Amino acid sequence: MTVLEHYKNTRAYTNQICKPLEIEDYTPQSAEFASPPKWHLAHTSWFFEEIILKKYIKNYQVFNSDFSFLFNSYYNSLGERLDRSKRGLITRPSITTIFKYRDHVDHFMIALLEQENLKADIVELAILGLNHEQQHQELLITDIKYTLSCNPTYPKLYDINYVNEVESVNKPAYISIQEGIYNIGHNKKTFSYDNESGYHRVFLEPFQIAQNLVTNEEYMRFINAGGYKNPNYWLDDGWQFIKENAITAPLYWKQKESSWMSYTLSGLEPINLAAPVCHVSYYEAQAFAAWSKKRLPTEFEWEVANSKFKWNQRWEWTNSAYLPYPNYKKPDGAVGEYNGKFMINLMVLRGKSLATSPNHSRATYRNFFSPETRWQFSGIRLAE
């Protein structure tokens, strides 16, 4: 696939995700961590305009000079930006204008990518921008879900629910990995984020890692055994978090009489006991592991063992803090703000989820979120 084809397909998929939305769905911000669809649509276009078009198109005219302030996310080197918590207050520009903005950016990007003998740095930045948009495609899904979950009628948006599907897996229950020195990180010529670089060796003690993700049925046993009531299973931060927020089950779980239901993007549905548990924080994953007398794998153990199990249903919490690899070099300029400055107070997740965009996963991919994060499609794989 050429970069031009990749561009067209990626931009079209973003629009496809938004196709079922009503105009009223584009603006609300239900939580500081959940951005409105309108903002995602504009920000992913702002990225191409700011990082590529302004630099490589002579006399390029920006679509709207206010957009550099409204739709910058966290790039300090690119100027002032709107506070994240106020993204839902952007009632103007209208969603119609935002789609015109996307068309404007697409017109110039496609013309640029159609040129012969395209500069290598343009190609590199375009591919980064497309991967950036793919990340926002999953964020669109998770943010839309969180907002719709606040509606007491539990509306249905898609035919797919992203959480109740089950894939059969092979035994044995645990996979044994021998001790040894293993290579970690990305060293191929294909695309990767800078946080995957710094290819290096690690020594691992022998360990076992679960073939399967923890299921809803297994997690219900934890709940029924008083898992959310016993502080001995929890890190102190986690215990304070669930107490302060009155958390007693994974996000979107609702108990109706004697039955558990879950809000999905195809409406409120009975929980599929055989499906992997979803929407749990690192705190909950760690507590479940402690209750199970197991632990979470490190990201290095996960990377070494990943070829021996399926990893396409949930982002999987690891017991690794998000830190730079040895010899990691932060890129210069705004691109260097993409990953490097977040390497503190976050935990690494590995794999992908059912909501991850097509062709946006690899064994070295390092996702990262704060330990209380629950609105992502995150699950649990145990180790010992």
Beta strands, then each sheet from edge to edge (+ up, - down):
strand 1: 174-177
strand 2: 180-184
strand 3: 200-204
strand 4: 207-210
strand 5: 253-256
strand 6: 259-264
strand 7: 267-270
strand 8: 315-321
strand 9: 347-351
strand 10: 367-369
strand 11: 378-379
sheet 1: 1+ 4-
sheet 2: 2+ 3-
sheet 3: 5+ 6- 7+
sheet 4: 10+ 9- 8+ 11+
end
